[in-house]
């Protein structure tokens, strides 16, 4: 019995050793940067991001009435005055389009939370695994005379 266990253990060790690792000529793909998450626009800095709602904690999602789902995209945005990093209210509009030209409708809500003001955009339609959305955002900061556009893309992984 003991010899059988030793034989099995040595056989498994031999199999593991035979697997080896990548050879010397193996290529390892380089990690790609996530992409820019802010834009400096005159007197303001606009911070933005996109993710699926399942990445929110249950407590945060519950506090704001957000349905958590790996297929439901959301966009977050905040506008800060560059001179003092103070939050600024803004008019925000959003258009999101996938690579085949399908428009994803988003509703925007402003959230004022203590010393922060941010904007949440929720899609009424889901995203597929590896779907890329191009976010086209128009921002008019309070006190600004002109609107500014911010454009970024994000690929979503839902599986």
Secondary structure, DSSP 8 states (H G I E B T S, - for coil): -HHHHHHHHHHHHHHHHHH----TT------------EEEETTEEEEEEEEEGGGS-HHHHHHHT----TTEEEEEEEEEETTT--B--EEEEEEEEETT--EE-EEEEEEEETTEEEEEEEEEEE--TT-EEEEEEEEEETT-SS-EEEEEEEE----
